[in-house]
């Protein structure tokens, strides 16, 4: 774990982005209809045409110590080695714990976990196997309130044939059994966490729950898989995984409008180079003006 994690201030929160692991997913699937001659530039692509993606957890610690929030938890530790090979899944064991320690917090101090959605590369780190027998599960952060949108939860329990490979119930079912899940309801949900608002997104998967951290001059919007990496900033560079690609496109246009109107900064879940960015928007062209939350290796 790097000890030169970059932190940034957003309102009353100190924010950092931790690389909790790595995966490789098919480059073609990651860029939908965009041909490889366009996307290969700048990607780390292997012999099987898979590109390197980070899985990131955003840590938000409130100044008064009342809240320590994790946004997404990465692939987690439950992958059997044979299955892990398919997606080159690599879990950086202890990454969240080390990052919390570097910020002077114990893992027990985590108060809230936001599960943007329940795909395995975002929700896998919420549970772990208790022992080598790999049967009994435990919550990794048993004291935390886990926030998930109710409609997404319902979808995750009965996904379509097209997206069911992305959900493992052992990542999340225990949350309900242990009473540690807090469902977010409705289409315009209020967020009771101080200094945080909810945004919703439906193109990638229904009812993604995206936290926005308030700041007087420049709030921070966690994009989830609406914009997985900086390479996905062009509105039409939509993943083939998305259930409703045209929705994703329109949601990105709306996000960029909001970036312009509210001077938003954004944070990515999968970019291997940066945890976030300040964007430059010039007509239809959207690019990174300034990388944020860059991990010094
Ligand atoms: Zn996803």
Boltz pocket constraint, residues with backbone or C-beta under 6 A from the ligand:
constraints:
  - pocket:
      binder: B
      contacts: [[A, 117], [A, 119], [A, 122], [A, 204], [A, 225]]
      max_distance: 6.0
